[in-house]
Every structure is written in structure tokens, then in C-alpha cells.
């Protein structure tokens, strides 16, 4: 970082070597002052794939579209196996995997593996005009890699970053950095949001409803059974809408050993297979299928553990398991259980909001009202469908909030946050 001048020669070298990259380049140049506020020193960090010792992309990819070259240590992405689920873009703390919407797959830095095999440096290091990038086999500990990384995630980065030297010159007024006028701030586009993941919102909500309906035992005639399985089919379609390669969806079962996404698909398949057998072939103990359903909802919630790293507490009141328990208590008419789980969720919600810097009072009041109202209507034995409707409105709102609160490690933001200001 002491040498980099942000010329983007490394980005151009990467594209010359590996081909044009759309819509995002494989290598990113992060700036300490992205809005280019005048008269302030500007520091740069050139970053691509760090080819980690415990590569999160390789571990979490449900389709096993990643592998490690044992000779060079490079993490290689295989486009012919990729299903375009974008889960690796959540997993990677260095923002290395890039989704190409034109191809429907992920692309990423290859470490110029072909060049390394010919005893050449990667193109970015070879063509850096100021020597800010270099390539050699350097021994450094995992602690050193974590300390030098712009993102505090201990995955054994294979890249060592030489941090900025201590500046012994005149101090800079930090307010110039911290209180920049709003009109020059760059617009931030979150990697995960409810608007982008609307299909997953519907899928996860429908999953919680279907599991709770089955566990409550209220599906008891052929018309209801057909309708239930039809809703399951809709859930299956919703689950693949966000895939770039929908006809490769079967590959999502390839990494059950490591990937929660693979486990979610496996639990989904097992649950609805057992439901079909129970409905149309022979009776199964309700408890067995219900337990599989609980594991299914649990696997959905575990999917998002990659994106809750900034949360004050790692559970969220809008998780599918909590939604499922709330609905189950309502369906079987257990007021005590229903009130207890709603109270727990309210306490968790208020604690989270007390730790949030962006709490919206109107949103908080509305969410609390949509929890308290069904408790009141349930207690007063008002129309069941009114109680259910109010509860579902609240769950939709909560699930939208859940996705908007997810955040994955982003090196650009961490770099700006941790840059020395003097």
C-alpha cells in the first residue's frame, strides 16, 4: 500500500491475460477516500482472490465448482460445474468471486495458474509499474496473514499485505474524513438485500408455513393433500429462480459434507418425499417427518451464518425456525406456546434494535404491533384467519428486514474503516 498509486495497470494486465471481465473486474482497487475529497491523501489497495488455506468459496460451494491446485495452491473455479447460486460471493471475505449475469455463472481470479506453472509471475504482479505487487513463495504465519488482511476473517489468506508505514508528518484533521458532505458520498449498493432476494423471501416463508402445517396435523383430506404438495412444488420453483444456471440445480446436492446450501436442498427433498409417502402410500409417524421438517428449517437458517458477522447476537427474530414454531402454536391452538415464542422474539428484536445505529422508530412500532395484535386476537378467540393474516403480514415484514440486515465482509468498506488517518 506504500507503493500503490491506483493506476489500474494490474486490472488491465489481468484482462489482457484472462480476457474481458463483465460486469466487474476480477481485481479491485480500493480507495481510502472513494469520493475523492480534495486535498486529502489517497491510499490504494489492489486486491483479488487471496487463495486461502481454508477457502470459504471452496468449502461452501454446493456444486463443488471450486478446487485447489495442489502444486501452486491456487483456488480454481470450474465454470462447467457452477450453478450460479452466488453463495460463494457471500462466503468470500475478499469479494473475489464475481457473478457474470451474461453467462449466469461465477468468475474469479485464477492466480494466472498457467503462468506460475511456466515459472512466470501472475500478470498483475508482472506488469505493476511501481512494484506494489510481487509474487514469490514467502513464509508467513496465519496470524500474520490475518493481521495484514483488510478483513478480520481467519481463513488463512495466501496473500500478505504490507500495511502503511507510520506517518510521522503533520496530523490530518480526521473530521475531513468522517464528516464529508453528503452530496459527494458514493452510493453504496449492498451485496444482499430483500429486493434482490425476493424469491428466497417467498421460498423461506412458504417453507416455514408448510412445515408448521404438516407438524400440526391439519391436512386431513385428499384436496388438502394435493394443495399442500402443490405449494411444495411452488417452493421448489422459487428455490431455483435465483440460480444463474437453473438446469444445473441438481448439482446443488454435490457438497452435503460441507455446504449448508446442499444440506438445505437435501432436507427439502427428504421432507417432501416423506410427506408424499405419508399422504399417498402408507402412514408414517408424524413425529419423524416433522423432525426432518425442523432440520430443514434449521438448515435454511444456518445458510445465513456467513452474513451475520456484524450482528450483535447471531440469531434473528425472523429466522424460519422461529416463524415455524409461532405458526405451529397457532395451528394447534396452544396460546401459552404462541405467547411465549412471540415474547421471546420481541425481546430479541428490541435488544437488536437497541444495538443498531439505523433503527427506524416507525418500523419498530409497526413490527411490534404485528406481533402483539395476533396475541390479542388469539386470546380473545377472534376469527382464526384474522389472527393468521396479521401474523403473516408481520412475518413478511420481518423477513424483508432480515435480508436487509444481512451483511457480508466487504474489503473496500473495511479498508476505508481501518485506514490510518494520520
C-alpha positions, 0 to 999 in steps of 0.5 A: 500500500506504500507503493500503490498509486491506483493506476489500474495497470494490474486490472488491465494486465489481468484482462489482457491475460484472462480476457474481458471481465463483465460486469466487474473486474476480477481485481479491485482497487480500493480507495481510502477516500472513494469520493475523492475529497480534495486535498486529502491523501489517497491510499490504494489497495489492489486486491483479488482472490487471496487463495486461502488455506481454508477457502470459504468459496471452496468449502461452501460451494454446493456444486463443488465448482471450486478446487485447489491446485495442489502444486501452486495452491491456487483456488480454481473455479470450474465454470462447467460445474457452477450453478450460479447460486452466488453463495460463494460471493457471500462466503468470500471475505475478499469479494473475489468471486464475481457473478457474470449475469451474461453467462449466469455463472461465477468468475474469479481470479485464477492466480494466472495458474498457467503462468506460475506453472511456466515459472512466470509471475501472475500478470498483475504482479508482472506488469505493476509499474511501481512494484506494489505487487510481487509474487514469490513463495514467502513464509508467513504465519496465519496470524500474520496473514490475518493481521495484514488482511483488510478483513478480520476473517481467519481463513488463512489468506495466501496473500500478505499485505504490507500495511502503511508505514507510520506517518510521522508528518503533520496530523490530518484533521480526521473530521475531513474524513468522517464528516464529508458532505453528503452530496459527494458520498458514493452510493453504496449498493449492498451485496444482499438485500430483500429486493434482490432476494425476493424469491428466497423471501417467498421460498423461506416463508412458504417453507416455514408455513408448510412445515408448521402445517404438516407438524400440526396435523391439519391436512386431513383430506385428499384436496388438502393433500394435493394443495399442500404438495402443490405449494411444495412444488411452488417452493421448489420453483422459487428455490431455483429462480435465483440460480444463474444456471437453473438446469444445473440445480441438481448439482446443488446436492454435490457438497452435503459434507460441507455446504449448508446450501446442499444440506438445505436442498437435501432436507427439502427433498427428504421432507417432501418425499416423506410427506408424499409417502405419508399422504399417498402410500402408507402412514408414517409417524408424524413425529419423524417427518416433522423432525426432518421438517425442523432440520430443514428449517434449521438448515435454511437458517444456518445458510445465513451464518456467513452474513451475520458477522456484524450482528450483535447476537447471531440469531434473528427474530425472523429466522424460519425456525422461529416463524415455524414454531409461532405458526405451529402454536397457532395451528394447534391452538396452544396460546401459552406456546404462541405467547411465549415464542412471540415474547421471546422474539420481541425481546430479541428484536428490541435488544437488536434494535437497541444495538443498531445505529439505523433503527427506524422508530416507525418500523419498530412500532409497526413490527411490534404491533404485528406481533402483539395484535395476533396475541390479542386476537388469539386470546380473545378467540377472534376469527382464526384467519384474522389472527393468521393474516396479521401474523403473516403480514408481520412475518413478511415484514420481518423477513424483508428486514432480515435480508436487509440486515444481512451483511457480508465482509466487504474489503473496500468498506473495511479498508476505508474503516481501518485506514490510518488517518494520520 
